[in-house]
Amino acid sequence: MTQPDKKWQPLNVVVITIDTLRADHLGCYGYPKIATPNLDRLASQGVLFENAVAQTPLTPPSHASMFTGTNPNVHQVRGTGGFVLDASKVTLAEVLQQRGWQTAAFVGAPVLKRTFGLNQGFETYDDRMPEPDPSKTSLENPSLRAGTVVDRAVEWLDRHAGPKPFLLWVHVYDPHAPLDPPSPFRERYAGRPYDGEIAYVDQEIGRLFENIAKKSSPQQTVVVVMSDHGESLSEHGEYSHGVFLYDATLHIPWIMTGPGLPAAQRVKEQARTIDLLPTLLGVIGGEVPAASQGSSLLPALAGKPVETTYSYAETLYPKINMGWAELRGIRSSKWKYIRAPRSELYDLETDPGEVSNVLESHRDEAKRLEGELARLTATGEGKPAERVDMKSINAETEKQLRSLGYVSAGATKNLELTGKGIDPKDRVHILELIDEASTPQKNLPGPQRLRALEQALKEDPANPLLYYFLGEAYEKNNRDAEALKLYETAVKKKVTTNNRVFVRMALIYGRQGRIDEGIAAFEGALDADPTDTETQNRLAVAYLMRGRFPEAERLLQGVLVLHEEDAQAHNSLGWLAMRKADSAGAIRHFERALTLNPELMEVYVNLGMLYKRNGDLAQARTNFEAFLARAPVGKYRDSIQRVQQELQGLGRPGS
Ligand SMILES: [Zn+2]
């Protein structure tokens, strides 16, 4: 079907997710110390849910809950990395695309890259991320500023808005650590960088709103602003999000405008991320997919009751990343029950900060909520532990990669959720040490930061994240040898859960000229995550250095299976084609690489060399000159000299 169904109102839908945004740090949620005029205005034009909560404090699982209307134990995206939304799940984008909507998404962080499956139903899914900059505070996974994400979305709006309605998802990551607001927000919120990032995001969203207004009138447009989770600002000894299930990280903002929605209405009923899908489809007039567990909140706007009594919550982060017990919980508007090695119960009405655990004095209430949790998850006393497959790849891609000869593609790790083990709340001193070491705001001298992490690892030696953080700290202090030893220990003891430790090992081996050991480490990284295209590209280059051309080629073909728009892979494949004297193939790959990324300098040199070899001196000159005009001197000093010589060798233009 290409045209929207008659029952379905062809409204333009804009979903903006602001990562890591606490509701209580917005003006419209009563925070006086910030200027968020654009979000405040949106709230005055529409509905604000005062008691909106996330199903999990983790980015990909929370977004999966919003877009499928299901809890994490149903959609099975249980963590950040290591999980892919299965193709069988039905997303908002798929529902609308099937009804004729144009769909586009612009995401601000690598944790939402298309390989994790949230791209389902999006015709455009822009997840281009900047190249990692080793001089920056974090060694990997650079994210985008809201300004860049909004620029891309605005450009899409300019190009694409036509007669068909559109679904536009814009994800901005800025309030997520590391906190570094741009000027003038840095100065305006000096000492409060979290607020500075939020105020900056508000400005950029205001710019997005202006551009949406040019394309779509308020009568045609539904706008939702929501966050995937909050941020603990030291409450309960947590300095980020992911470890606990308190409202510091589960309470989120949710603001919504659209035709038929009242202005300046504040809703007190509990609203869950799983309710987004049915609520949005309620406004549009479409049917809700059968799998959805959420409820439309539209009746609540007319003062009618809604079925949002129980909000499920879980986090597997402590289990997967820290080696502790996972947590599950259930929340009503009055109670929060957390199932932990030592379970907790809070009365949210009298104790919204969840400070006093009243489980002992409210045994019946706890028992009733435990019963609801057991019913929702089929877990609990007397039930078998839930088994979870960690797998970074979906079935279809796995099949394609296997056909290229990837034997390890689709390796599965099993996780057994017993709810037992170290209670995360008994390890808050470890969180404290991590925070001391990693928050630039604390301004600790380097050696003291290292000591904090060394101390933490001594106390908690089975905690994978500590190897990761301490190794990073060693590397930043130019102590590669110690970092490498630590990573090797993590691999030997099998405490590592993700591929980054292998990648970092490989990069250190590379710096030390130990190419073959680097290759082995990259291969280890790909065993852990066969979808990591950056590592595939790096490994391919290492294979090329060792003359292992067929292996490099197979790997690069695999990259294109995962992500056809990978400029680096096209460049390397072009080089391989050139080597086999396949000029047409080489030109095709190089041109594609440049279309995808005109800033990939190596391509100009490769194209120049290829044209020169083919006797097309004019084209050779054009590419060499393009390289010289663009290449930063600092990074390309040697290549610039070589290319200048090549240019001289071509003789005068026209001669
Ligand atoms: Zn997030």
Boltz pocket constraint, residues with backbone or C-beta under 6 A from the ligand:
constraints:
  - pocket:
      binder: B
      contacts: [[A, 19], [A, 20], [A, 57], [A, 58], [A, 59], [A, 60], [A, 228], [A, 229]]
      max_distance: 6.0
